[in-house]
Amino acid sequence: MSTISANDLKTKGVKAIEEALASQPEVAVSVRGQVKYIVMSEEQYQYLRECELEAALAESKADIDAGRFVKETVTQHVRRINKLNAKLVA
């Protein structure tokens, strides 16, 4: 992953980002020599969000398959959460 300095970004503006993203999906932005930000195209961001959602769905399916779930009414759920919260506060 290439890096754009904050100074380059200040002088070249968005063009510096566009040029860097032309050859790779993400670009680091450094401030005083340390990477502070990662910039990516909206398309890459949406792809990563989709990957996160797919991973969460797979995790949920694995939990269901393994029996790690609770089936309850809304009232039962609220009671259970309140009990858990009371334990955390105590």
VMD Tcl script that draws the C-alpha trace (Angstrom):
set ca {
  {0.00 0.00 0.00}
  {1.43 3.34 -0.94}
  {1.41 6.35 1.33}
  {0.48 9.94 0.66}
  {1.82 12.52 3.06}
  {-0.58 15.05 4.52}
  {1.56 17.74 2.89}
  {1.11 16.14 -0.56}
  {-2.59 15.92 0.09}
  {-2.62 19.57 1.08}
  {-0.82 20.69 -2.07}
  {-2.24 18.25 -4.64}
  {-5.68 17.74 -3.12}
  {-7.96 14.93 -4.24}
  {-5.83 14.39 -7.34}
  {-3.14 12.78 -5.15}
  {-5.70 10.29 -3.88}
  {-7.11 9.61 -7.33}
  {-3.64 8.93 -8.74}
  {-2.72 6.55 -5.92}
  {-6.05 4.70 -6.10}
  {-5.63 4.16 -9.84}
  {-3.24 1.29 -9.12}
  {-4.43 -0.07 -5.77}
  {-7.59 -0.37 -3.65}
  {-6.38 1.56 -0.58}
  {-3.91 4.34 0.15}
  {-2.43 5.36 3.49}
  {-2.27 9.02 4.50}
  {0.60 9.87 6.81}
  {0.80 12.79 9.19}
  {4.27 13.65 10.47}
  {5.56 10.31 9.21}
  {2.89 8.14 10.85}
  {-0.02 6.55 9.04}
  {-3.19 8.13 10.40}
  {-5.82 7.40 7.75}
  {-6.64 4.89 5.04}
  {-8.45 6.17 1.97}
  {-10.35 3.98 -0.47}
  {-12.85 4.31 -3.24}
  {-16.54 4.12 -2.43}
  {-16.67 0.90 -4.42}
  {-13.94 -0.68 -2.25}
  {-15.68 0.55 0.91}
  {-18.97 -1.07 -0.19}
  {-17.11 -4.30 -0.97}
  {-15.58 -4.37 2.52}
  {-18.96 -3.63 4.12}
  {-20.44 -6.55 2.17}
  {-17.63 -8.79 3.42}
  {-18.35 -7.72 7.01}
  {-22.05 -8.48 6.58}
  {-21.30 -11.88 5.01}
  {-18.99 -12.72 7.93}
  {-21.64 -11.67 10.45}
  {-24.23 -13.80 8.66}
  {-21.90 -16.82 8.65}
  {-21.23 -16.32 12.37}
  {-24.95 -16.11 13.10}
  {-25.65 -19.27 11.10}
  {-22.86 -21.08 12.98}
  {-24.37 -19.96 16.30}
  {-27.79 -21.24 15.27}
  {-26.36 -24.55 14.07}
  {-24.49 -24.94 17.38}
  {-27.58 -24.09 19.44}
  {-26.14 -20.81 20.75}
  {-29.35 -18.81 20.67}
  {-32.32 -17.96 22.86}
  {-35.92 -18.13 21.75}
  {-38.10 -15.88 23.90}
  {-40.82 -13.26 23.88}
  {-40.07 -9.55 23.96}
  {-41.03 -9.41 27.64}
  {-38.74 -12.33 28.48}
  {-35.95 -10.74 26.51}
  {-36.28 -7.41 28.34}
  {-36.26 -9.20 31.72}
  {-33.15 -11.17 30.77}
  {-31.33 -8.04 29.60}
  {-32.31 -6.16 32.75}
  {-30.93 -9.00 34.88}
  {-27.68 -8.97 32.91}
  {-27.40 -5.20 33.31}
  {-28.07 -5.45 37.05}
  {-25.19 -7.95 37.37}
  {-22.86 -5.61 35.50}
  {-23.74 -2.65 37.72}
  {-23.38 -4.63 40.97}
}
mol new
graphics top color blue
foreach p $ca { graphics top sphere $p radius 0.5 }
foreach p [lrange $ca 0 end-1] q [lrange $ca 1 end] { graphics top cylinder $p $q radius 0.2 }
display resetview
